[in-house]
Amino acid sequence: MALAKLGVVVLDCPDPRSLAGFYAEVLGGTVEGDDDWIDLKAPDGQALAFQAAPGYVPPAWPAPDDSQQFHLDLVVDDLDAAEKEVLALGAEPLDAADRSRTWRVYADPAGHPFCLCAG
């Protein structure tokens, strides 16, 4: 028997409302909360939360001597189309040049790495 169940993944960031808006555009869903804590409820029932973190410093990618902290894998039907959309929303490519792979790495507007993965 499990001791607990996972509630939600929480991303620290300088501006929770802005970062939740980015992921709402990528994943869909609704955004609610205040300036310090925002919940994103995706249409499939999954959720992400965003917490204000004064002094937030984004992880480095790649950084063999530093931790990337965590990253999200986002499954998409069309890598090229999804890439175009996330870049238009403010994502930055980190490791997306190799078009033969089934995944590409980006940073969200707060610097968290995430992957677009072919579904």
Secondary structure, 3 states (H helix, E strand, C coil): CCCCCCCCEEEEECCHHHHHHHHHHHHCCEEEECCCEEEEECCCCCEEEEEECCCCCCCCCCCCCCCCCCCEEEEECCHHHHHHHHHHCCCEEEECCCCCCCEEEEECCCCCEEEEEEC
